């Protein structure tokens, strides 16, 4: 069974690889920012008791899965890093819609 915690962890692992493979300092900085945000969201997912049957939860799971697929593609095609960053930000927003700790200012 998929969980927000597990999917965030999977995405973080792939984004770390992507950041380490990138030679563009701006992309590395953006990836590091989203990694910090995802870590904060991961901690909040652990703290809260969440209802996995809500539409927001299901949307967050789907968004995390899509971000993971996009980031995986970017590892083999460095030109897709910008797509991976956008997908990761979208996923973070979807998770934040469930846990409500980040808000639109930081994302």
C-alpha positions as CSV (number, residue, x, y, z in Angstrom):
1,X,0.0,0.0,0.0
2,X,1.3,3.4,-1.0
3,X,1.7,6.0,1.7
4,X,2.7,9.7,1.7
5,X,5.7,8.9,3.9
6,X,7.0,6.2,1.6
7,X,6.3,8.1,-1.6
8,X,8.0,11.2,-0.2
9,X,11.1,9.1,0.8
10,X,11.2,7.6,-2.7
11,X,11.0,11.0,-4.4
12,X,13.7,12.4,-2.1
13,X,16.1,9.6,-2.9
14,X,15.7,10.2,-6.7
15,X,16.0,13.9,-6.3
16,X,19.2,13.5,-4.4
17,X,20.6,11.4,-7.2
18,X,19.5,14.0,-9.7
19,X,21.0,16.9,-7.7
20,X,24.3,14.9,-7.5
21,X,24.3,14.3,-11.2
22,X,23.6,17.9,-12.2
23,X,26.4,20.2,-13.0
24,X,24.2,23.3,-13.1
25,X,24.5,25.3,-9.8
26,X,21.0,26.9,-10.2
27,X,19.4,23.5,-10.7
28,X,21.3,22.1,-7.7
29,X,20.1,25.0,-5.6
30,X,16.4,24.5,-6.7
31,X,16.7,20.8,-6.0
32,X,18.1,21.4,-2.6
33,X,15.3,23.8,-1.7
34,X,12.6,21.3,-2.7
35,X,14.5,18.5,-0.8
36,X,14.3,20.6,2.4
37,X,10.6,21.3,1.8
38,X,9.9,17.6,1.2
39,X,11.8,16.7,4.4
40,X,9.6,19.1,6.4
41,X,6.5,17.7,4.8
42,X,7.7,14.1,5.5
43,X,8.2,15.0,9.2
44,X,4.7,16.5,9.4
45,X,3.2,13.4,7.7
46,X,4.7,11.3,10.5
47,X,3.3,13.6,13.2
48,X,-0.2,13.8,11.9
49,X,-2.9,11.1,11.7
50,X,-4.1,11.4,8.1
51,X,-7.1,9.9,6.4
52,X,-5.9,8.1,3.3
53,X,-9.4,8.1,1.8
54,X,-9.6,11.9,1.3
55,X,-9.3,13.3,-2.3
56,X,-6.4,15.5,-1.2
57,X,-4.5,12.5,0.1
58,X,-5.1,10.5,-3.1
59,X,-4.1,13.5,-5.2
60,X,-0.9,13.9,-3.2
61,X,0.0,10.2,-3.7
62,X,-0.6,10.6,-7.5
63,X,1.4,13.7,-7.7
64,X,4.3,12.2,-5.8
65,X,4.3,9.2,-8.1
66,X,4.3,11.4,-11.2
67,X,7.2,13.5,-9.7
68,X,9.2,10.3,-9.1
69,X,8.7,9.2,-12.7
70,X,9.7,12.6,-14.0
71,X,12.8,12.7,-11.8
72,X,13.8,9.2,-12.9
73,X,13.6,10.2,-16.5
74,X,15.7,13.3,-15.7
75,X,18.5,11.1,-14.3
76,X,19.1,9.7,-17.8
77,X,18.3,12.9,-19.7
78,X,19.7,15.9,-17.8
79,X,17.7,18.2,-20.0
80,X,14.6,17.1,-18.1
81,X,15.8,18.4,-14.8
82,X,13.6,21.5,-15.1
83,X,10.6,19.2,-15.6
84,X,11.6,17.2,-12.5
85,X,11.8,20.3,-10.4
86,X,8.3,21.5,-11.5
87,X,6.9,18.0,-10.8
88,X,8.5,17.9,-7.4
89,X,7.1,21.4,-6.5
90,X,3.7,20.2,-7.6
91,X,4.0,17.1,-5.5
92,X,5.1,19.2,-2.4
93,X,2.1,21.5,-2.9
94,X,-0.2,18.5,-3.1
95,X,1.2,17.0,0.1
96,X,1.0,20.4,1.8
97,X,-2.7,20.5,0.9
98,X,-3.1,17.4,3.1
99,X,-0.8,18.4,6.1
100,X,-1.0,22.2,5.8
101,X,2.4,23.4,7.1
102,X,4.2,25.1,4.3
103,X,1.8,27.3,2.5
104,X,2.0,29.1,-0.8
105,X,4.7,31.5,0.3
106,X,7.5,28.9,0.5
107,X,6.5,27.0,-2.5
